[in-house]
Amino acid sequence: MFNHIPVFGWLISLFLNVSLAIPFWFIWTHCHIGQHFFYFLPQVFQSIGFWDCVGLFFVIGILKTVLFPCHCHHCKKHSDLK
């Protein structure tokens, strides 16, 4: 959502994604959740790097916006004008 606002929104989005990625990455790699429950995945995905995890959160946010565009506030306002 913040990705649409240039520079300032990107910084907010970076901060939010990093703050979400820290506990996820810690639990996934150091608590071995990836190795214990997702043993069928390749080793690369069982212990991902921190910045790869942050990038994953960025990609998930972008895909959510692309795949579900009507859930944003702007689309609801635009559909009310028709």
QUIQUI-V888736 format. One record per backbone hydrogen bond with DSSP energy under -0.5 kcal/mol. NH is the residue of the N-H (numbers start at 1). CO is the residue of the C=O. If there is no record, write none. Layout:
nh=NH co=CO
nh=NH co=CO
//
This chain:
nh=4 co=1
nh=5 co=2
nh=6 co=4
nh=8 co=6
nh=9 co=6
nh=10 co=5
nh=11 co=7
nh=12 co=8
nh=13 co=9
nh=14 co=10
nh=15 co=11
nh=16 co=12
nh=17 co=13
nh=18 co=14
nh=19 co=15
nh=20 co=16
nh=21 co=17
nh=22 co=18
nh=23 co=19
nh=24 co=20
nh=25 co=21
nh=26 co=22
nh=27 co=23
nh=28 co=24
nh=29 co=25
nh=30 co=25
nh=30 co=26
nh=31 co=26
nh=33 co=27
nh=34 co=28
nh=36 co=32
nh=37 co=33
nh=38 co=33
nh=38 co=34
nh=41 co=38
nh=45 co=42
nh=46 co=42
nh=47 co=43
nh=53 co=49
nh=54 co=50
nh=55 co=51
nh=56 co=52
nh=57 co=53
nh=58 co=54
nh=59 co=55
nh=60 co=56
nh=61 co=57
nh=62 co=58
nh=63 co=59
nh=64 co=60
nh=65 co=61
nh=66 co=62
nh=67 co=63
nh=68 co=64
nh=71 co=68
nh=72 co=69
nh=76 co=72
nh=77 co=73
nh=78 co=74
nh=79 co=75
nh=80 co=76
nh=81 co=77
nh=82 co=78
nh=82 co=79
//
